[in-house]
Amino acid sequence: MSNYLDLSIQEINNLLKKKEITPVDLVEECFRRIESNEDLNAFITLNKEQALEEAKALADVEVDNLLFGLPIAVKDNIVTKDLRTTCASKMLENFVPIYDATVVEKIKAKHMIIVGKANMDEFAMGSTSQTSYFGSPRNPWNKNCIAGGSSGGSAAIVAARLTPFALGSDTGGSIRQPASYCGLVGMKPTYGRVSRYGLVAFASSLDQIGPMTRNVYENALLLNAISGHDDKDLTSSYNQVEDYTRLIGKEIKGMKIAVPNYFMSDIVDSEIQDKVREVIECLKQNGATVDYIDIDYVENAVTLYQIIAMGEASSNLARFDGVRFGYSAPDAQNVEELYLKTRETGFGDEVKRRIMVGSYLLSGENAVTYYNKALSIRDDMRKSFRKAFQTYDLIIGPTTTTVAYSLGQDLDDPMKSFMDDVLVIPVNMAGLPGMNIPIGMNQDHMPIGLHIIGNQFEEAKMYQLASFLEKELNLDLDRKERS
Amino acid sequence: MEYQTTIGIEVHCELKTNTKMFSSAKNGYGTTANSYVNIIDLGYPGALPIINKGAIELALRAALVLNCEINKKMHFDRKNYFYPDLPKGYQITQARTPIGIHGYVEIDTPNGKKKIGIHDIHIEEDTAKSIHTAESSLLDFNRAGVPLIEIVTEPDMNTKEEAMAYVEKLRELLLYANISDCKIEEGSMRCDVNVSISKTEKLGTRAEIKNIGSISNIGLAIQKEVERQQEIYENGGTIQEETRRFDEKKGKTVLMRVKETGNDYRYFPEPDIPYVVLTEEEIESVKRMIPILPNVRRDFYKAHGMSDINSDKLIQNRPLSDYLLKAKENLDYVIASNLLLGDISAYLNKEHKEIEETMLTIEKFESLVDKLASKEITSKIEKEILVDLLEKPMSVEEALKEHHLTLVNDTKVLEEIVTNIIKQNQESVQDYKNGKDRALKYLMGQIMKETKGTANPVLVNELLIHLLNEE
């Protein structure tokens, strides 16, 4: 049985160009892998028939780019035309969109093939993917453990090498944290770098789509493909798209790196701290300087996040009312009852909790007391990051405080999932790009990740450092043999 | 002490744009239900708003026309509430940074001019239209997302006449500046009126009368509402803050709902739309595009001796009024307005044409008016050549030649004709000498008949009187 999908992207591309393999071979292999890993519960919807058809249609198309013909998984909160998009919710269990998200148009333009929709936390609300209406995805490194969230399905898919590529979304760490738990490369780009058009909104001022991949180079390639201004998203940036692979492989000598003290405080497992310190040593040995600094308000980031994200979410999710699309309670006698029953049964507990808290936070005077104040502290935090980037090229630290933990653990503690994201949330609050790369294993052989934070639109520099460490650490992260 | 009435008015106006406020769907009236709709208007998951620059420009124009201060850095806010006609579960509006504030509209009252303060004017999107039938409720999303401006006055009006004059004036301004159709019957202009009465300085509790269907009904509704409130106070009762509507058939306002205290719309800044910044240049260029407004035209007409009736008629006939704007200052505007509203309007109505579609350039029109003013031609001649002037690219002189209507100004020729007429009409001459003025008119008529109206009437008149006195 062929294992083309284990090859590097350049090798696959050469084979495709020489017509030694076809996109159909890749898609068939991909579905063999998916079908033998059903226990991961990483997909909500498979797109087998359509994917094979698209692959066949590529037979006579010129292989014009490195992503050509490659299978990709798309998080199920990114709308795909004619392909069910559920947001892992009963509310959208049977929702088939009539349009493609801008990112979906972009990957289709590269002739990538969408093989399915990845499992996630319901409406991306959670950090374990356990709030999914379709059950939790599992971590390929230990199937009794969470894959993280909310892009847990996307992370599990790439970690188990079911596809080389996945798209995730990150509102408060939802790409980077599962990437850390599952040992892969995940990038949350600068806010505005990638169009949000077609991303079902959770918290509009924080949401951002990003690539999740096996390695750094492929991550940068996928970011190249999905970036750019979009007239359909007013918050998307006019900042020119550059080739994000351009600094990959360049030496890091002279690079100035900062580590926020808070990121290495005792909220982080010592095993993880140790791994990060090893990395810091390695960077120093290779000519980088590393300083410990303070960033204002990072310790308040979770609180700020809860106020802003839940406030916005309570409004964004108001449209799910049973009137125009999605689940509609069948036995309502009047409009009031339709709303109540639809939303009571259509949403899961975590979503309802966040809508209620969010509504409360925006009510009357609370909007001033909480929401407006949160926005202003967020500005101050932004300024503090900006100040750090006047001196430093990059900021690093651990991505998570622990490694992936057992499924079902602490499910009844609604604060727990927020605390999992304490290190990644500040990046969303500041609108900065952040990424995870794997830097090793703990003693139970679960992945540990490094968090790299860049200044606005300096993703290329982040990939430079990431690729250096990837090469230096030379980790074997292939989970195929174990699964 | 008498009760003092206090009135404030909120007007919603649909902007005359091609597309909707936050989507590229068409903005139109009266088509098949749910045909001008896209995923943004339906609040589809993943859809995001875009901004209609044309709508911003029209709103800016409105703010300028209403003498407002402009918010140069403005954002949008979400107003959250559940209703089936509200697709997203929130309305995008401007709660904190309305495009215009602190404006005014000047109205005429029996006591002179009065400024009605404009508290603010803000941009928002319209809701879908609910149609309730016996069995079900239907929704038409054609209207969902149509750009609106809401214009909120200060509580500056004290009589129903002032309220009506305000709405009338506002409508005229918005129509003139091409901002809105302002069709109250079709709902492109909607008026909510707040009414309270009080015997003291402190304002009374107000009632809001929603969506009144015509300007005359605004007057009627206010009158009935004031009567209702007076009766309650006189009977020792208290007014509660409530929303009412005017029932035309019953001829009174009826309760819709009592206002809940602190209606909680959970406003917050719309995160999908960044700040909109209006530059000084943009504001200036919009200012330049504002047509000359009715009050300016009225003042000009009055200063040039035009009657109030003609002035009003011209203001109501926008194309003619615009046409006249191009004319020179030292024109006889009395003759010009008579000509435009009389013979020219008759022709345009008959031919279903606009003045700008005819061959009557403003220069030709000026020359025609000048010749009438100097009595070089008579209105009879004007009538004869007018159609040619409107339809052919010929000058007034050319038209007169074509019709052999060049005025006879030669005194010798005229003297002969006048002498002949006097000879032939000795009876009238006698009448004239006996003091009968009619005789002079008769003789003039005979001369004009003889010359087919080509005799210069001024000269003829002088000659005739001179020769008669010599008889």
Interface residues (C-beta under 8 A of the other chain):
Chain A: I78 V79 T85 C87 L92 F95 P97 I98 Y99 A101 R196 Y197 G198 L199 V200 A201 A203 S204 S205 D231 K232 D233 L234 T235 G311 E312 S314 S315 L317 A318 R319 F320 D321 V323 R324 F325 G326 V335 Y339 S359 L362 S363 G364 A367 Y371 L375
Chain B: I39 L42 G43 Y44 P45 G46 A47 L48 P49 I50 I51 R78 N80 F82 P84 P87 K88 G89 Y90 S137 L139 G262 D264 R266 Y267 F268 P269 P271 D272 I273 P274
